[in-house]
Amino acid sequence: MILGTPSAESSKLYAVTVSEGDPAWAGALAGVPLNIPAFHVLEPDVKDAADEAVYDTEIGISAMALEPETEEIIESLTEVRNGVTA
């Protein structure tokens, strides 16, 4: 799953939900692990896989706005993919 979420917290919440199930046990995915890995559109591997012109047009401004949070977002998703969700 490719996320475009604006913060590390929201990114982690969505990543945990699609990988392990709804952590709040309130939604349709409560206790339903889908095991879908989540990546953020700002991660270097995602950016490198996209056409540069399209990426710059569609993501460029958002990437600049999210620059202060980028490392935290990537770190939170890496932790979820590695099974560290506490």
N, C-alpha and C positions, 0 to 999 in steps of 0.2 A: 504494500500500500504506500502510495506517495502522499505525504501530508504537506500542507502549506500553512500550518497553524502558527500563530504569532508569538507563542511563548514556550519555554521549556516545560512548564506545568501542563499546558493543554496538549502539547505534543506527547508527553508521557502518558497522559490519561487516555488518549486515543490509541496509542501504541499498545498499552496494556489491555485495553478493551478488545482489540482485534487479535491479540496474541493469546491472552489468558482468559478473557471473558470480562464482563462488566465488574470492575472492582467495587462498585457501590451496591452490587446485587439488587439493582433497581430496574434495570432495563431488560430487553429481550435477550441480551447476551449474558445474563447473570449465570455464572457457572458454566459457560459454553466457550471453551478455548478453541479458537479458530486456527491458531498457530500461523497467523499471517504476519510476516515481518514488516515492520513499518520503517520507512525512510522519509527524510524531509527533502523537499525540493531544493533546499540550500546545500545539501551534502555534496561534496566534490564528485563522488561517483555518479550521482544523479545528474548534476550539471554537465559533467563530461559526456554523458550518454545522450544529451539533448543537442539538437542543432543550435549552434551558438547564436545565430541571428534570432531564431524563434525564442530561445531562452531569454536573451536580452530584451526582446520586445514584450514578452509575457510576464517575466519574473523580475527583470532588472530593477525596477523602481521598488518593488517589495523587498528585494534582497538588500537594497541600500537602507530601507527603513528598518529592517530586522537585523542589520549588521551588529548592533550591540548585543543581541540575544543569540546570534548564530552559533557560537561555540557551546553555549548552554543547551540549546535545542539539540544539536548534534550529539552532545554527551548524553543527554537524557534518552534519546532513541537508541544509542549504542548500548547503554545499560540494559534497556528492555530487551534488545535483541540478544544480549549476552545472559539474560535471565536474572538480572539484578534489578528488582522492582521495589525493594523496600525503601 
